[in-house]
Amino acid sequence: MTEAVIRKKPGMASVKDMPILQDGPPPGGFAPVRYARRIPNNGPSAMAIFLAAFGAFSYGMYQVGQGNKIRSIYPLKKFDGSGKGKMVEIQWFADSIII
């Protein structure tokens, strides 16, 4: 359908000739929107989460340090790749670290 039929004003030459029809709120206004911050109080506190994360990080760093100690003691064996187990050279882990 055309706007002329909908607005019941035939013979309009332009959109500017159309009467203004604007939507608005219903009489009395809209109902209020119900919202609230319903955040539960149960669960671990911020300090407990921080301490758990710090503990996990500390334990991981301890394990890295223990691995570094072991790696510096045992030699790194290089084989020739033939599958027969012929060793080409023995190089210590501490010597193979490039900084």
ABEGO torsion letter per residue (X at the ends): XBAAAAAGBBGBABAAABBBBBBBBBBGEBBBBBBBBBBBABEBBAAAAAAAAAAAAAAAAAAAAAAAAAAAABBBBBBAGAGAGBBABBBBAAAABBX
